[in-house]
Amino acid sequence: MKMTKNRNLVNETIQQLEKYIKQNELKTGDKLPIEKELAETVGVGRSTLREAVKILVYSNVLEVKQGSGTFVKNGNIGDFSTKSLLQARSMIESQAVVLAARNQTDEEMLRLKESLFQRNQLLEAGKFSEYIEADLSFHQQIVAMSDNPFFIKWYNELLPALKRHLSQQVLRMEDYQDNTSIHNQLYRTLLEGQAKEAQALVKKNIFTDEEDETE
């Protein structure tokens, strides 16, 4: 999927904010300028700035305190340890999707289709914070379709870490794998009840060349 102007602008703003933190040697607890001033500094509109700040908040880089302002929480993105997280995600999703392919109902597939459409639209529009929520909601729905209470419980416990991980992937946009085509294929295999194919797509979505499940 080709990046739209909005996606590029938000990504550039994220990079500008990271650069601002480094150049000004801001540390944990330091306060950023007010929104209007910061938007002028990085040369973007306030709505674009807010979107970039949300991603940095999700990534644990910034913290917004209501009534006080925006503060540095962790000035460096750092290397988020992903191996155990992705293995746990794969364990749950790859088993849940098999049950979902066998047990899915027309009503569930309609809701899943709507969720997929929303996910894809938000990503294309560059609304990254909302996209992250929609993407995880899509996968959460698939796990729920398994009707296995343990899979559902374990996956819900992983969601905060998955949200942080996906946010950090978006921050590294040049390396970010835009897996929209995989998600579209996953929906079709579920619709057709192709359990093995759906399972393979789940693993393909989770693991990249650099994050192989066998490592």
Secondary structure, 3 states (H helix, E strand, C coil): CCCCHHHHHHHHHHHHHHHHHHHCCCCCCCECCCHHHHHHHHCCCHHHHHHHHHHHHHCCCEEEECCCEEEECCCCCCCCCCHHHHHHHHHHHHHHHHHHHHHCCHHHHHHHHHHHHHHHHHHHCCCHHHHHHHHHHHHHHHHHCCCCHHHHHHHHHHHHHHHHHHHHHHHCCCCCCCCHHHHHHHHHHHHCCCHHHHHHHHHHHHCCCCCCCCC
